[in-house]
């Protein structure tokens, strides 16, 4: 009987715990100070994500770069002549997304898919 009750409680907690948090996953975008641009989740380069809301924290480390994210329903960027941190909340939908430094788009770019 005790095992059945514990199993039931564990099942309820498994369903309720993620919903109670409610915070969207965080992605980290970084551009500069050299000629690099990255988008990571938990320290790993983003290549695929599930559709839904995300918090994106962009660290723009050079005043001659920008971080520009484009995809279905999203078109966000930091200013080129600016350094700092910007936080966006976006809802990613199925499709391909790209991130680039607009002044250096041929060399500084990346992309990922959302399913």
C-alpha positions in Angstrom: 0.0 0.0 0.0 2.8 2.5 0.9 4.6 1.7 -2.3 1.5 2.4 -4.4 0.9 5.8 -2.5 4.6 6.8 -3.0 4.4 5.9 -6.7 1.2 7.9 -7.1 2.7 10.9 -5.3 5.9 10.7 -7.4 3.8 10.6 -10.6 1.9 13.7 -9.6 5.1 15.6 -8.7 6.6 14.6 -12.1 3.7 16.3 -13.8 3.3 19.3 -11.5 6.9 20.2 -10.9 7.8 21.3 -14.5 4.5 23.3 -14.8 5.1 25.0 -11.5 8.4 26.5 -12.7 6.8 28.2 -15.7 10.0 30.0 -16.7 11.0 29.6 -20.3 14.3 28.0 -21.1 17.3 30.4 -21.4 19.5 30.7 -24.5 22.7 32.7 -24.4 23.7 34.7 -27.5 27.2 36.2 -27.7 28.8 38.4 -30.3 32.3 39.7 -30.2 34.7 41.0 -29.0 36.4 39.3 -31.9 34.7 38.0 -35.0 32.6 35.4 -33.3 28.9 34.9 -32.8 27.3 32.0 -30.9 24.0 30.9 -29.5 24.1 28.3 -26.7 21.8 26.5 -24.3 23.5 25.2 -21.1 26.9 25.8 -22.7 26.1 23.7 -25.9 25.7 25.2 -29.3 22.1 25.4 -30.4 21.2 23.3 -33.5 17.7 22.1 -32.7 15.0 23.4 -30.3 11.4 22.5 -29.6 8.8 25.2 -30.4 7.7 27.4 -27.6 8.8 30.4 -25.5 12.4 31.1 -24.8 14.4 33.8 -22.9 17.4 34.9 -24.9 20.2 36.8 -23.1 22.4 38.5 -25.6 25.9 39.7 -24.7 27.0 42.2 -27.3 30.7 42.7 -26.6 31.8 45.0 -29.4 30.5 48.3 -30.7 31.0 47.3 -34.3 28.9 44.1 -34.3 25.2 43.3 -33.7 23.3 40.1 -32.9 20.4 39.7 -35.2 18.0 36.8 -34.8 15.5 36.1 -37.6 13.0 33.3 -38.2 9.2 32.6 -38.3 7.6 35.5 -36.3 11.0 36.7 -34.9 13.1 39.6 -36.0 15.2 41.0 -33.1 18.6 42.6 -33.0 21.0 44.7 -30.9 22.3 48.0 -32.3 25.6 47.9 -34.2 27.2 50.8 -32.3 26.4 49.5 -28.9 27.9 47.2 -26.2 25.9 45.6 -23.4 23.4 42.9 -22.5 19.9 42.6 -23.9 17.2 40.2 -22.8 14.4 39.1 -25.1 11.5 36.7 -24.6 10.5 35.1 -27.9 8.1 32.4 -29.0 9.9 30.2 -31.5 7.7 28.4 -34.1 8.6 25.5 -36.3 11.1 26.5 -39.0 14.6 27.7 -39.6 16.1 30.6 -37.6 19.4 32.4 -38.4 21.5 34.7 -36.3 24.1 37.0 -37.8 26.2 40.0 -37.3 24.8 42.3 -40.0 28.0 44.2 -40.9 29.9 40.9 -41.1 27.1 38.5 -42.2 29.3 36.5 -44.6 31.6 35.3 -41.8 29.6 35.7 -38.6 26.5 33.6 -38.8 24.7 30.6 -37.5 21.4 28.8 -37.7 19.2 26.3 -36.0 15.9 24.4 -36.6 12.8 24.5 -34.4 10.4 21.6 -34.5 
